[in-house]
Every structure is written in structure tokens, then in C-alpha cells.
Amino acid sequence: MTKKALVLLADGAEEMEFSTPVDVLRRAGVEVTVAGVQLKNSIFAQGSRKINIVPDVVFEEQGVKWDADSFDAVICPGGMGGALTLKDNEAVQRLVLKYYKEGKIVSFICAGTLVALSSGLPAEVTVTSYPSVKDQLTQHFKYSEERVVVDKNVITSRGPGTAFLFALTLAEHLAGKEVAEKLKKDMLAAPTL
């Protein structure tokens, strides 16, 4: 059965942290839905580097179901502007906590890890993030300086430079190790002999 991932996109999202996981997961055969959250322009989100990104759907659209039965993972990119919008959105907070409690993958990169905090994930979870938000997170969570941290069904990463490793980790958890290894080889991320 095809795995499905929901990527939450808001204005100010860091483009690499958004596009790299979407690209890699789609290459891995994961069905990815990009949902625009509280977009200033109803057609696109403007990223932190002023790149316009068109989501597949609007998060607030009536009648769309975001329940945990519909997806295997939710992904929150960083970029401070986007992360703050996601972390303050009560519907996003409820969704992330529900996915966590139901054992679905909840994942955050860079400042996006602030969404884990506002959503009420438990203190025993180990996370990582962009250094500028570390102090906010260490008041609640266990913290690691690793580039990607996997703690049960929570996957976190540090920033734009770790986006590819974050994406491959998500691919491994959603599509399997063999698929992730093939992607590494096909995308020339793995050394050749």
C-alpha cells in the first residue's frame, strides 16, 4: 500500500527544507500532499528566499479531512516565518498531537521543531533544531546536536544543510531502507566503488 505524507506549508518556509523532502519522498513512491496554511496569497506561499510555491490544497478548506487515517506522516518545514505560523495555528497543533498519539510520523526541521513544542509533544522526546531556537526547546524536550534525530515516531533535523539527510531518513521510514539506499545511489548521494 502506498504511504502518504502531508507537508504543511506557510509563508516564510525555508525553500530547501520544504522542497527537498517533497522531492525525495515523491521519488521514493510516497504520495505527498502539500497543504498551504494561512497563506497571504490564496494561490501560493512565498518562501523565506522569496520563491513562490504553489501548494496542492489549502489547509483551511472546508470538507478536507486531515485525520491520521488519511496520512502516514506530517512534515513541518522550518524558516522562521513559516514555523511561527504553523506553531501558532491551533488546527495544526491538534493535528500534530493526534498524529503523534496515533503513532504516525511527525517530523520537523530547523525552526519547524517549535511546532512540536506548541503541539504538546511529551518532554521525554529527544529533538534537534536550528541553533537559534534551541533554548526554547531545551526548556521542555531532551535535545541533541545530531544532524537528524529519530525518537520513536518523531523525526527532527537542523537546517537547510541537513535537508537531504532529513528527507532520506523520512524516505527510509516511509518506503523502507532498500528504497532509501537506491535513492542515495540514483541521486549520487552514496559513494560509488
N, C-alpha and C positions, 0 to 999 in steps of 0.2 A: 504494500500500500504506500502511495506517495506521501511523504512527510510534507507538512505545511508550516510556514513561518510567517509571522506578522511583524513587519517593521514599522515602527512609529516614527513619523517624520514631521518636524516642526520647523518654522523659520529659524535660521541661525544654526541649523545642524551642520556639523563638520562633514564636508562632502566625502572625504576618503573613508570616514568611519561609517557613512551611510552606504556609499556605492560599492565598496569592496565586499562587505558581507552579502549584499544583494546579488552581485555578480557571481561570487564564488558559490553561493548556495544554489543559484539557478543552474550553474554548470554541474553541480552535484545532483541535479534532478529534484531538488526541493522546490515545491510550489511556494513562491514568495508573493505576499500581498503587501504593498506599501500603502499605509493609511496616513493621510495628511491630517495633522492635529492643529486646530485653531489657526489655520492659515490666514494671513492678512489678505492675500490674493486668493480667490477661490479656485484658481486654476493650478498654481504652482507654489512651492515653498522656495524661498530664497535662502541658499546656504550661507555659511559664515564667510565664504570667499566670493559671494555674490553670483554663484552659479545657480540658475533656476532649475528646480527638479519637479517634475510632474508626478504626483502620486497616482496610484491605481484607483483609490477610493478616498472619500472624506470620512474621517473617523466619527464625526458627529452626525453623519447622515442617518436619518430615521429608518428603522427597519433592518439595518445591517447588524448581524449578530457577531459579537466578538468573544463569545463564550469559549472556554477552554476545550470544549469538544470539537471546535472548528479548526484549531491550530495546535501544533506540537511545540511551538516556541514563540516567544515575543522578544523583539530586539529593540533596544533603545540606544540610538547613536548619541555621541557627545556633540561638542560645540556648545559653548555656554548658553547662547540664546535659545537653542532648541532644547537643551537639557532643562533649563529653568521652566520653559513652557510645559514640558512633559511632567516634571516633578510637581508642579502646582495644579495639574489637571486631576480633579477627583475621580473622573471616569477612568483615566489611565492608572491611577493609584489602585483603584478597586480591581481592575483587570490584572495588573501585575501581581497583586497579592493572591488573587484567585488562581492564576496560573501556577504560582509558586506552591500554594497549598495542594493543588491537584497534581503536583509532580511534573508539570510541564517545564521546559527550559525557559528560564528568564535570564536575559543577558543584557549587559550594559558595557559601554566602552567610554573611556575618558570621563567627562563631567556627567555623562549619562548615568553613572553609578549613583548620582544623587536621587534618581528615581527609585532605586532600591530602598533608600533611606525613607523617603516620603511615603512610600507604599507600605511601610511597616514590616519589611522582612526581618526575621529574628536576629538578635545580636550574636548568636553563635556562628553566623555565616561569615566566611572569610572572603574579602573582596579586594580589588585593586582599582585604581582610577588615575586620572591625570593628577600630578602633584598639587596643583592649586586647590583641589577640593579634598585632599587627604584629611586635613584637620577636622572637617565636618563629619567625615565618615568614621574616623577613629574614635569619636566620642560614642559610637554605637556598635560598630562592627569590629571583628578581627580584621587586620589589614596586612597585606603582603605587597612587596615591591616587585613581584614577578610580573613578567610581561602579559601573561594570561593566567587567570586563576579559575580553576574549576572546583566548586564545592557543591557536591551533590548535583542539584539541577540549576545552580546559579553559575553563570559564566561571565567573568568580567575581564576587561583589558584596559590598557593605559592610555593610548592616544593614537594619532594618525600613523605613527611609525609601527604600531603593533596591529593595525587593522587587518593585514593579510593573515597573520598568525591567528588572530581572533576569528576571522572568517573560516580558516581551515579547521580550527577547533570546533566551531559550530557545525561545519560540514561533517566532521568525524562523528559528532554526537547525533546528528540527524540522519545521515546517509550511510554511516559506517566507516571504519578505518580503511578498508580496501578502497573505497571511493575517494577518501581524502588523500590517500597515498598516490592514487592515479592522478588526481588533480595536481598534486605537487609536481609530479613528473611531467605531465602535459603542459603545465604553466611554467615549467623550468624553474620551479622553486626548490627542487631537490637536486643535489649534486649528481652528475652522471659519471659513470665509471668508464 
